Amino acid sequence: MAILTRIPALLACLFIGCLLASQSAQAVRIKDIADVEGMRSNALIGYGLVVGLDNTGDTYNMSPFTINSVTALLQHFGVNVESNLNYMKPKNVAAVMVTAQLPPFAHPGQKLDVTVSSMGNATSLRGGTLLVTPLMGGDNKVYAVAQGLVSGPGTSSVKTVGDVPYGAIVEKGTSPSFTENGMVQIVLRNPDFITANAAVDAIKKAYPTVEVHAVDPSLIQVKIPSDQSANPVGFIASLEKLQLTPDASDVVVINPRSGIVVVGQNVRIGTVAVSYKNTQISIGELSNPYYGINTGTQNPFVISNTTTVGDLVSTLKDAGVGADTLIEVLKAID
């Protein structure tokens, strides 16, 4: 229905909590748009118990695995509770999953933030204490151990999830390789042919004798020069500081929940007529702008010249068109 004058044209990204600044052509560092392959974190997970809750923990009839865990823990400390299982119905204990992110090049002794999440029917974890919990990676090896006082996750009203700031200590470090066969591999966060080519040009301009090429729209390989082989960290740091102008797609981002619309500065709309509920819009010169459209609408808008999406949004908002109608109009034009 719509004819858009730019390619890529209007792209409506419909998801919750998205935020995208208006994109313009300006220089950025390679570090701002790309990562060195190997520089990534690793997810850790563990199962543990939070104790000391104020009658907000799991209940026996709904979460029997919590009592099983408490029994196993007490037996580990030499406490025989087999004959008293029928009387063990505490409400101050909760079974939780404990998660954390192990950063690249972590070393033993470093501290990590951890998140605890209830597994049973506990109503709140706040104020409890997480007992010693081994945290494992995807290879089932223990990389850190967590323990500490559980606090609320920021301003969130969810009480069954909590944080333990600096609650884990790294026991086993990681040393990922950031060079392979004398090559540094740079990965763009948003794959794009034009941006990848611009990054290659920036590196060649700074290091004319260095071997560099783009394998695909996201991967750039750079050969470490022989005079920098003993200092790969310094060479990579110099690469990350290089500046380039990435290609910026003109994008419209819509948040249906909040009614927020963020528009790239150059997104334009061609000749189109739209009707939604009691709002009717005609953009551009149509031979019959209301052909096939209900002419009984109460809010007709006629915009003679091709306009940007930003102008359209401003015009409709100034006229008192609600956020729901505005979002539906933009979706229809797409």
Disulfide bonds with the S-S distance in Angstrom:
none
